[in-house]
Amino acid sequence: MAINGSVKKATESTKSPKLQVSSNSLPNICLPDTLVTTYLQMTDWSQFRPAYLNYLDGIKLMCMGTPDVAFYRFLYTSVGEQWRWRERLAHSDEEIKALLIDPGTSIHVLYVNGAPAGYIELAQRKEGPTGRYFSTEIVYFGLRATYIGRGLGKHLLSHGIAYAWNKGTQRLWVHTCNLDNPHALNNYIKRGFKIYRVDKQPMPEGYL
């Protein structure tokens, strides 16, 4: 399975005056000195290598059709706490609602026997100097801790990729880092993503 944390704005997020993260709530892990962020993309549907589960008893995927801020916060914190997701913790309810009602945003929730197990968040935007084509970012993606290790991650990721291409994207991209699930990068590569950039920087102060 794979987790994608929003690390591209890590430094800015740690400086936000609204951000309050209790150190007691974060996983007790040894952080590396360097933050390594890997950017990947898929530029054609033919590159996609899906990996759906064969047995779907009790498994359901639904797109969040109602901009439910409280439910979104539950998904974000229950999936992301273990990976130190923090950017959206600084957002007000109004900011979260604006994000959810944006026509380019879609939140897809994975349910296992009726319980929310994880989600994938997609954001479609126009790119190019004149906005000539659509690009879709996998902004957040992951499972709650008790659902990791069952093959659900590759199933959820495959669903999100297929949805993006079916919605007319012409480029699908994602970034992951060395604070994410150690299997994240391999999962993206196995689904057909190609690495196009790797950034390294000292670990942002707020993560230490």
C-alpha positions in Angstrom: 0.0 0.0 0.0 1.1 3.6 -0.4 0.7 6.8 1.5 1.2 10.3 -0.1 1.8 13.1 2.4 1.7 16.7 1.3 5.4 17.5 1.7 5.9 19.9 -1.1 4.8 22.7 1.3 6.4 21.2 4.4 8.5 24.1 5.3 5.7 26.7 4.8 3.3 24.6 6.8 5.6 24.3 9.8 5.8 28.1 9.9 2.0 28.7 9.9 0.8 30.4 13.1 -2.4 28.4 13.0 -0.7 25.1 13.1 -0.8 23.2 16.4 0.5 19.6 16.5 1.0 17.9 19.8 4.3 15.9 19.8 2.5 13.4 22.0 0.2 12.5 19.1 3.0 11.8 16.6 4.5 8.3 16.0 7.7 7.7 18.1 10.0 7.2 15.1 13.6 8.2 14.4 13.5 10.9 11.7 16.2 11.1 9.0 18.3 14.2 8.8 17.3 14.7 5.1 13.8 15.0 3.6 13.8 13.2 0.3 10.8 14.0 -1.9 10.2 12.0 -5.1 8.0 13.2 -7.9 6.4 10.7 -10.3 4.1 11.0 -13.3 2.0 9.0 -15.8 1.5 10.7 -19.1 -0.6 8.1 -21.0 -3.3 5.7 -20.0 -1.3 2.8 -21.6 1.3 3.2 -18.8 -1.3 2.2 -16.1 -0.8 -1.2 -14.6 -3.8 -1.8 -12.3 -3.8 -4.2 -9.4 -7.4 -4.7 -8.2 -8.4 -7.2 -5.5 -10.0 -10.3 -6.9 -12.4 -10.7 -4.0 -14.5 -7.7 -3.1 -16.9 -9.0 -0.5 -17.4 -6.2 2.0 -15.3 -3.8 0.0 -16.8 -0.6 -1.5 -15.5 2.6 -3.0 -17.6 5.8 -3.0 -16.9 9.3 -4.1 -17.8 11.9 -1.4 -20.7 13.8 -2.9 -21.4 15.9 0.1 -18.8 18.5 1.4 -18.6 17.1 4.9 -15.8 18.9 6.6 -15.9 16.9 9.8 -15.8 13.6 8.0 -12.9 14.9 5.8 -11.0 15.9 9.0 -11.6 12.4 10.4 -10.2 10.8 7.2 -7.2 13.1 7.1 -6.2 12.7 10.7 -6.9 8.9 11.0 -5.0 8.1 7.9 -2.3 10.8 8.1 -1.3 11.0 11.8 1.0 8.0 11.6 2.9 9.7 8.7 3.0 13.2 10.2 0.5 14.8 7.8 0.0 18.4 9.0 -0.7 20.8 6.2 -4.5 20.5 6.4 -4.5 20.7 10.2 -3.8 24.5 9.8 -6.9 25.0 7.5 -10.1 26.5 8.8 -13.4 24.8 8.3 -14.2 27.4 5.6 -10.9 26.6 3.8 -11.6 22.8 3.9 -15.2 23.3 2.6 -13.9 25.5 -0.3 -11.5 22.7 -1.2 -14.2 20.1 -1.1 -16.6 22.0 -3.3 -14.0 22.8 -5.9 -15.1 21.1 -9.1 -11.6 19.8 -9.7 -11.4 18.0 -6.3 -12.7 14.5 -5.8 -12.5 12.4 -2.6 -12.9 8.7 -2.9 -13.5 6.7 0.3 -12.7 3.0 0.7 -15.1 1.1 3.0 -14.5 -2.3 4.4 -17.6 -4.0 5.9 -19.2 -0.5 6.3 -16.2 1.2 8.0 -14.1 3.8 6.3 -10.7 2.3 5.7 -8.9 5.0 3.7 -9.2 7.5 0.9 -7.6 9.0 -2.1 -7.9 12.7 -2.9 -7.5 13.9 -6.5 -7.2 17.5 -7.8 -7.6 18.1 -11.6 -6.2 21.4 -12.9 -5.4 23.0 -16.2 -1.7 23.2 -17.1 0.4 24.7 -19.7 1.0 28.4 -20.6 -2.5 28.8 -21.9 -4.2 26.1 -19.8 -4.3 23.8 -22.8 -4.4 20.5 -21.0 -5.6 18.8 -17.8 -3.3 17.5 -15.1 -4.4 15.6 -12.1 -2.5 15.4 -8.8 -2.9 12.6 -6.3 -2.9 15.0 -3.3 -3.5 12.5 -0.5 -3.8 8.8 -0.4 -3.6 6.2 2.3 -5.3 3.7 4.7 -6.0 3.8 8.3 -3.4 1.8 10.3 -5.6 -1.3 11.0 -6.3 -1.8 7.2 -2.7 -1.8 6.0 -1.2 -5.0 4.7 -4.3 -6.5 3.0 -3.7 -5.4 -0.5 -6.3 -2.6 -0.1 -3.8 0.2 -1.0 -3.0 -1.0 -4.5 -6.8 -1.5 -5.1 -7.6 2.0 -3.9 -4.7 3.5 -5.9 -5.8 1.6 -9.0 -9.3 3.0 -8.6 -8.0 6.6 -8.3 -5.8 6.3 -11.4 -8.6 4.9 -13.5 -11.0 7.6 -12.3 -8.5 10.3 -13.3 -8.0 9.0 -16.8 -11.7 8.5 -17.3 -12.2 12.1 -16.4 -10.0 13.2 -19.2 -6.7 14.0 -17.5 -3.7 14.1 -19.8 -1.1 13.9 -17.0 -1.3 12.2 -13.6 1.3 13.0 -11.0 2.1 12.5 -7.3 4.9 13.0 -4.9 6.0 10.9 -1.9 8.8 11.2 0.6 10.9 9.2 3.0 8.5 10.0 5.8 5.7 8.1 4.1 5.0 4.4 4.2 8.2 2.6 3.1 6.2 0.7 0.4 4.7 3.9 -1.1 7.3 4.6 -3.8 7.3 1.0 -5.0 3.5 0.9 -5.2 3.4 4.0 -7.5 6.1 2.6 -9.7 4.3 -0.8 -10.0 1.2 1.0 -11.1 3.1 2.6 -14.0 4.3 6.0 -12.6 7.8 7.1 -13.7 10.1 9.2 -11.5 10.9 12.6 -13.0 12.4 14.5 -10.1 14.0 14.0 -6.7 14.5 16.8 -4.2 16.6 16.7 -1.1 16.6 19.2 1.8 17.4 19.3 5.5 14.5 18.0 7.5 12.2 20.9 8.2 12.4 22.1 11.7 8.8 21.4 12.5 9.3 17.6 12.0 12.1 17.3 14.4 
